[in-house]
Amino acid sequence: MILTVNSQTGMPAMEFHIGILPRQSVQDSLRTGRAVEELGLAGVWMADSHSVMRDAYALLNLLAVQTSRIKLASGVTPTGTRHPAVLANSWATLDEVSGGRAILGLGIGDSAVMNLGMRPEKLALFEEKLNVIRALMRGEVVEYEGKSIRMPWSRRAVPIVMACSGPKSLQLGGRIADGILFQVGANPAFVRYALHNIRKGVEAAGRQLSDLTLYMRMACAISEDREQARSEVRGYASVAAGTVFKTIPREYFDEDLWEDLERFRAGYNYIEHGSNTSQQARLITDRILDAISVAGTPDDAIPRFSELAGMGIDGFVCPVAMDDPIPYLQTFAEKVVPHVAARQKSQDGVTHAANLSS
């Protein structure tokens, strides 16, 4: 598991990570990554969508030598655009360069494959590739496409976190992954849906939920200016809304939200994926925004993050898509994270004490 520990309770400590969508210059993305470390946040998840963004792997390797503490993850890499041996080699190398800070985020594919005219990976093939990548990073011999292959120099145990939102993918992640990065919006009902399906997969494999690290990816913008925050979050909220609409079953939505999402989805353009100036960002209604994201003042955000943290989440991954994310990161790190962490620490302490007395 990829967790820090609260020294007073022995319980896992909540982690707050930032997602970077490198649509801007390399230097801007690196500046944001360094700010994540300077602000005491836990890690960077670099979006990997080569048609519309800078190269995630080049950026992660540069951050590996420009930082010393934060975790470095892909947010996320589709298995269909690189051979499993290439992925294993890249991630074992990044783990070595970074001193063991790498996290391989894998998914079936979204904008990265759609912009190439490809389709998302079938889950059975995804599972095969994940197992091949894991074995190769460990230096094991593995069969792939009728051939025995090996990467003998590597003995790396890079955690593999599966990005998933649909019922079958959530269950698969519960069976095979080291962690799950789920994106279902900010509505607690959607989170319960995700956790229910993860548990089904965990139980089917004879595992415990504590065997996995559960990351919740969620659109987020925090500012003392509520309307500015809500405006700036729309770019990534449009990404998340598209995922939610495609993957969460219809019965979890009320009628008004579903109708808003149908109109939004009809206007989606993958070339503008994640952009605040995109057509789809302008189609995000307030109803969609509130269901998908946490956007507003620190006082707005603290109770919403605290409620979600109390549902059993190990960490949050909050992508930023605004032109200058650093002021928002500062407000988040200084005025939200300590309060949510303190509430979670208090709750964990009560739970820990109850367990000791039972």
C-alpha positions as CSV (number, residue, x, y, z in Angstrom):
1,M,0.0,0.0,0.0
2,I,1.1,3.6,-0.7
3,L,0.3,5.2,2.6
4,T,1.9,7.3,5.3
5,V,0.9,6.6,8.9
6,N,-0.4,8.8,11.6
7,S,2.3,8.2,14.4
8,Q,-0.2,8.8,17.2
9,T,-2.9,6.3,16.1
10,G,-1.0,4.0,13.7
11,M,-3.8,4.6,11.2
12,P,-3.2,5.6,7.6
13,A,-2.9,9.3,7.0
14,M,-5.0,11.1,4.4
15,E,-3.0,12.1,1.3
16,F,-3.6,15.0,-1.0
17,H,-2.2,14.7,-4.6
18,I,-2.4,17.1,-7.5
19,G,-3.1,16.2,-11.1
20,I,-1.3,18.2,-13.8
21,L,-2.7,18.4,-17.3
22,P,0.4,19.5,-19.3
23,R,-1.4,21.6,-22.0
24,Q,0.9,24.5,-21.2
25,S,4.7,24.7,-21.5
26,V,7.1,22.2,-20.0
27,Q,8.4,24.9,-17.7
28,D,4.9,25.7,-16.4
29,S,4.2,22.1,-15.7
30,L,7.5,21.7,-13.9
31,R,6.9,24.8,-11.9
32,T,3.6,23.4,-10.8
33,G,5.2,20.1,-9.8
34,R,7.8,21.8,-7.7
35,A,5.1,23.8,-6.0
36,V,3.3,20.6,-5.0
37,E,6.5,19.5,-3.1
38,E,7.1,23.0,-1.6
39,L,3.5,23.2,-0.3
40,G,3.8,19.8,1.4
41,L,1.3,18.0,-0.8
42,A,1.8,14.2,-1.4
43,G,2.3,13.8,-5.1
44,V,1.9,14.7,-8.8
45,W,-0.2,12.7,-11.3
46,M,0.7,13.7,-14.8
47,A,-1.9,13.3,-17.5
48,D,-0.8,11.1,-20.4
49,S,-2.6,12.2,-23.5
50,H,0.0,12.7,-26.2
51,S,-2.2,14.3,-28.9
52,V,-3.2,17.3,-26.8
53,M,-0.5,17.6,-24.0
54,R,3.2,17.5,-23.5
55,D,4.9,14.1,-22.9
56,A,4.0,12.9,-19.4
57,Y,7.1,10.6,-19.1
58,A,9.6,13.3,-19.9
59,L,8.0,15.6,-17.4
60,L,7.9,12.9,-14.6
61,N,11.6,12.1,-15.1
62,L,12.5,15.8,-14.9
63,L,10.5,16.1,-11.7
64,A,12.2,13.1,-10.3
65,V,15.5,15.0,-10.3
66,Q,14.0,18.3,-9.4
67,T,12.1,17.0,-6.3
68,S,13.0,14.7,-3.4
69,R,9.8,13.7,-1.6
70,I,6.6,13.7,-3.7
71,K,5.2,10.6,-5.4
72,L,5.3,10.7,-9.2
73,A,2.4,9.0,-11.0
74,S,0.9,8.9,-14.5
75,G,-2.6,10.1,-14.4
76,V,-3.1,7.9,-16.3
77,T,-1.4,5.9,-19.0
78,P,-3.6,3.9,-21.4
79,T,-2.4,0.3,-22.0
80,G,-3.2,0.5,-25.7
81,T,-0.6,3.1,-26.8
82,R,2.6,1.4,-25.6
83,H,3.9,-2.2,-25.5
84,P,3.8,-3.7,-22.0
85,A,7.6,-4.2,-22.1
86,V,8.1,-0.5,-23.0
87,L,5.8,0.5,-20.1
88,A,7.6,-1.8,-17.7
89,N,11.0,-0.4,-18.7
90,S,9.8,3.2,-18.4
91,W,8.4,2.8,-14.9
92,A,11.2,0.7,-13.5
93,T,13.6,3.3,-14.7
94,L,11.5,6.2,-13.3
95,D,11.3,4.4,-10.0
96,E,15.1,4.0,-9.9
97,V,15.7,7.7,-10.9
98,S,13.2,8.9,-8.2
99,G,14.4,6.7,-5.4
100,G,11.3,4.6,-5.3
101,R,8.6,7.3,-5.6
102,A,6.9,6.0,-8.8
103,I,3.3,5.0,-9.1
104,L,2.1,3.6,-12.4
105,G,-1.5,4.7,-13.1
106,L,-3.0,2.6,-15.8
107,G,-6.3,2.8,-17.5
108,I,-8.1,1.5,-20.6
109,G,-7.9,4.8,-22.4
110,D,-9.9,8.0,-23.0
111,S,-8.7,11.0,-25.0
112,A,-5.3,9.5,-25.7
113,V,-6.9,6.7,-27.7
114,M,-9.9,8.5,-29.0
115,N,-7.8,11.2,-30.6
116,L,-5.9,8.4,-32.5
117,G,-9.1,6.8,-33.8
118,M,-8.5,3.8,-31.4
119,R,-10.9,2.4,-28.9
120,P,-10.5,1.9,-25.1
121,E,-8.9,-1.5,-24.2
122,K,-11.0,-4.5,-23.5
123,L,-10.8,-5.4,-19.8
124,A,-9.5,-8.9,-20.4
125,L,-6.6,-7.6,-22.4
126,F,-6.0,-4.8,-19.9
127,E,-5.8,-7.4,-17.1
128,E,-3.3,-9.5,-19.1
129,K,-1.1,-6.4,-19.8
130,L,-1.2,-5.2,-16.2
131,N,0.1,-8.6,-15.1
132,V,2.8,-8.7,-17.7
133,I,4.0,-5.2,-16.7
134,R,4.1,-6.1,-13.1
135,A,6.0,-9.3,-13.7
136,L,8.6,-7.6,-16.0
137,M,9.3,-4.9,-13.4
138,R,10.0,-7.6,-10.9
139,G,12.5,-9.3,-13.3
140,E,10.3,-12.3,-13.8
141,V,9.9,-14.3,-17.0
142,V,6.4,-13.9,-18.5
143,E,4.6,-15.1,-21.6
144,Y,3.1,-12.5,-23.9
145,E,1.7,-13.0,-27.3
146,G,3.3,-16.5,-27.5
147,K,6.8,-15.4,-26.5
148,S,8.7,-15.6,-23.2
149,I,10.0,-12.1,-22.3
150,R,12.0,-10.7,-19.4
151,M,13.6,-7.5,-18.2
152,P,16.5,-9.0,-16.1
153,W,18.0,-5.8,-14.8
154,S,14.8,-4.8,-12.9
155,R,13.8,-5.8,-9.4
156,R,11.3,-2.9,-8.9
157,A,8.0,-3.3,-7.1
158,V,6.2,-0.2,-8.6
159,P,2.6,0.1,-7.3
160,I,0.1,-0.2,-10.1
161,V,-3.0,1.9,-9.6
162,M,-5.9,1.2,-11.9
163,A,-8.1,4.1,-13.1
164,C,-11.7,2.9,-13.2
165,S,-15.3,4.2,-12.9
166,G,-17.6,1.6,-14.5
167,P,-18.9,-1.4,-12.4
168,K,-16.9,-4.0,-14.2
169,S,-13.6,-2.0,-14.2
170,L,-14.1,-1.2,-10.5
171,Q,-14.5,-4.9,-9.7
172,L,-11.5,-5.8,-11.8
173,G,-9.4,-3.2,-9.9
174,G,-10.5,-4.7,-6.6
175,R,-9.3,-8.1,-7.8
176,I,-5.9,-7.2,-9.3
177,A,-4.6,-3.7,-8.6
178,D,-2.4,-2.4,-5.9
179,G,-4.6,0.7,-5.8
180,I,-7.6,2.2,-7.5
181,L,-8.0,5.7,-8.8
182,F,-11.8,6.2,-9.2
183,Q,-13.4,9.2,-10.8
184,V,-17.1,9.4,-10.0
185,G,-17.6,13.0,-9.0
186,A,-18.2,14.5,-5.6
187,N,-21.6,13.2,-4.9
188,P,-21.4,10.7,-1.9
189,A,-24.0,8.5,-3.6
190,F,-21.6,8.0,-6.5
191,V,-18.8,7.3,-4.1
192,R,-20.9,4.6,-2.4
193,Y,-21.6,3.1,-5.8
194,A,-17.8,2.9,-6.5
195,L,-16.9,1.4,-3.1
196,H,-19.6,-1.2,-3.5
197,N,-18.2,-2.4,-6.7
198,I,-14.6,-2.3,-5.5
199,R,-15.6,-4.5,-2.5
200,K,-17.2,-7.0,-4.8
201,G,-13.9,-7.4,-6.7
202,V,-11.9,-7.5,-3.5
203,E,-14.1,-10.3,-2.0
204,A,-14.1,-12.3,-5.3
205,A,-10.3,-12.4,-5.1
206,G,-10.2,-13.3,-1.4
207,R,-8.5,-10.0,-0.6
208,Q,-9.2,-7.3,2.0
209,L,-10.1,-3.7,1.1
210,S,-7.1,-2.7,3.2
211,D,-4.9,-4.4,0.6
212,L,-5.6,-1.6,-1.8
213,T,-5.0,2.2,-1.7
214,L,-8.1,4.0,-2.7
215,Y,-7.6,7.3,-4.5
216,M,-10.5,9.5,-5.4
217,R,-9.8,11.8,-8.5
218,M,-12.0,14.8,-8.3
219,A,-12.2,18.2,-10.0
220,C,-11.3,20.9,-7.5
221,A,-10.6,24.6,-7.3
222,I,-10.4,26.6,-4.0
223,S,-10.2,30.3,-3.7
224,E,-11.5,33.1,-1.5
225,D,-13.4,34.2,-4.6
226,R,-16.1,31.5,-5.0
227,E,-17.2,32.5,-8.5
228,Q,-13.6,32.6,-9.7
229,A,-13.0,29.1,-8.4
230,R,-16.1,27.8,-10.0
231,S,-15.1,29.3,-13.3
232,E,-11.6,27.9,-13.2
233,V,-12.6,24.3,-12.4
234,R,-14.8,23.9,-15.5
235,G,-12.1,22.6,-17.8
236,Y,-11.3,19.5,-15.7
237,A,-14.9,19.2,-14.5
238,S,-15.8,18.6,-18.2
239,V,-13.3,15.7,-18.3
240,A,-14.8,14.2,-15.1
241,A,-18.4,14.8,-16.2
242,G,-17.7,12.9,-19.4
243,T,-16.4,9.9,-17.4
244,V,-19.3,10.0,-15.0
245,F,-21.8,10.1,-17.8
246,K,-20.3,7.1,-19.6
247,T,-19.7,4.8,-16.7
248,I,-22.1,5.3,-13.8
249,P,-25.4,3.4,-14.3
250,R,-28.4,5.6,-15.1
251,E,-30.3,4.7,-11.9
252,Y,-27.8,6.7,-9.8
253,F,-28.8,10.0,-11.4
254,D,-31.8,12.2,-10.8
255,E,-33.6,13.3,-13.9
256,D,-32.4,16.9,-14.1
257,L,-28.8,16.0,-13.7
258,W,-29.1,13.3,-16.4
259,E,-30.6,15.7,-18.8
260,D,-27.9,18.3,-18.2
261,L,-25.2,15.6,-18.8
262,E,-26.9,14.5,-22.0
263,R,-26.8,18.0,-23.4
264,F,-23.2,18.4,-22.2
265,R,-22.0,15.0,-23.7
266,A,-23.5,15.8,-27.2
267,G,-21.1,18.8,-27.5
268,Y,-17.8,17.1,-26.3
269,N,-14.7,17.6,-28.4
270,Y,-11.7,15.5,-27.5
271,I,-9.2,17.8,-29.1
272,E,-10.1,20.4,-26.4
273,H,-9.9,17.7,-23.6
274,G,-9.4,19.4,-20.2
275,S,-9.3,23.0,-21.5
276,N,-11.0,25.8,-19.6
277,T,-11.8,27.4,-22.9
278,S,-13.4,24.3,-24.5
279,Q,-16.9,24.1,-25.8
280,Q,-17.7,21.4,-23.3
281,A,-16.5,23.6,-20.4
282,R,-19.1,26.1,-21.3
283,L,-21.8,23.4,-21.2
284,I,-21.1,22.6,-17.5
285,T,-24.2,23.7,-15.6
286,D,-24.1,24.6,-11.9
287,R,-25.9,21.3,-11.3
288,I,-23.2,19.3,-13.0
289,L,-20.5,21.3,-11.3
290,D,-21.8,20.6,-7.8
291,A,-22.2,16.9,-8.6
292,I,-18.8,16.5,-10.1
293,S,-16.4,18.9,-8.3
294,V,-15.6,20.7,-5.1
295,A,-15.2,24.3,-6.1
296,G,-15.5,27.4,-4.0
297,T,-14.1,28.9,-0.8
298,P,-12.2,27.0,1.9
299,D,-15.3,27.0,4.0
300,D,-17.2,25.4,1.2
301,A,-14.6,22.8,0.6
302,I,-13.7,21.6,4.1
303,P,-17.0,19.9,5.0
304,R,-17.3,18.3,1.5
305,F,-13.7,16.9,1.6
306,S,-14.2,15.7,5.2
307,E,-17.4,13.9,4.4
308,L,-15.8,12.1,1.5
309,A,-12.6,11.3,3.5
310,G,-14.8,9.7,6.1
311,M,-16.2,7.2,3.6
312,G,-12.9,5.3,3.6
313,I,-10.8,7.1,1.0
314,D,-7.0,6.9,1.4
315,G,-6.2,9.9,-0.8
316,F,-7.5,12.5,-3.2
317,V,-6.1,13.4,-6.6
318,C,-7.2,16.9,-7.6
319,P,-6.3,17.8,-11.2
320,V,-5.7,21.5,-12.0
321,A,-6.4,22.9,-15.4
322,M,-6.4,26.7,-14.9
323,D,-3.7,28.9,-16.5
324,D,-2.0,29.6,-13.2
325,P,-2.8,26.9,-10.7
326,I,-0.3,27.9,-8.0
327,P,-2.5,30.4,-6.1
328,Y,-5.2,27.8,-6.0
329,L,-2.8,25.2,-4.8
330,Q,-1.6,27.5,-2.0
331,T,-5.1,28.2,-0.8
332,F,-5.9,24.5,-0.9
333,A,-2.7,23.4,0.9
334,E,-2.9,26.1,3.5
335,K,-6.6,26.6,4.2
336,V,-8.2,23.2,3.4
337,V,-5.8,20.3,3.7
338,P,-4.8,20.9,7.4
339,H,-8.4,21.2,8.5
340,V,-9.5,18.0,6.6
341,A,-6.5,16.1,7.8
342,A,-7.2,17.2,11.4
343,R,-10.8,16.1,11.2
344,Q,-9.7,12.8,9.7
345,K,-7.0,12.4,12.4
346,S,-9.6,13.0,15.1
347,Q,-12.0,10.5,13.5
348,D,-9.3,7.9,13.1
349,G,-8.3,8.4,16.8
350,V,-11.8,7.7,18.0
351,T,-12.0,4.6,15.8
352,H,-8.6,3.4,16.9
353,A,-9.5,3.9,20.6
354,A,-12.8,2.0,20.1
355,N,-11.0,-0.9,18.4
356,L,-8.5,-1.1,21.3
357,S,-11.3,-1.2,23.9
358,S,-13.4,-3.8,22.1
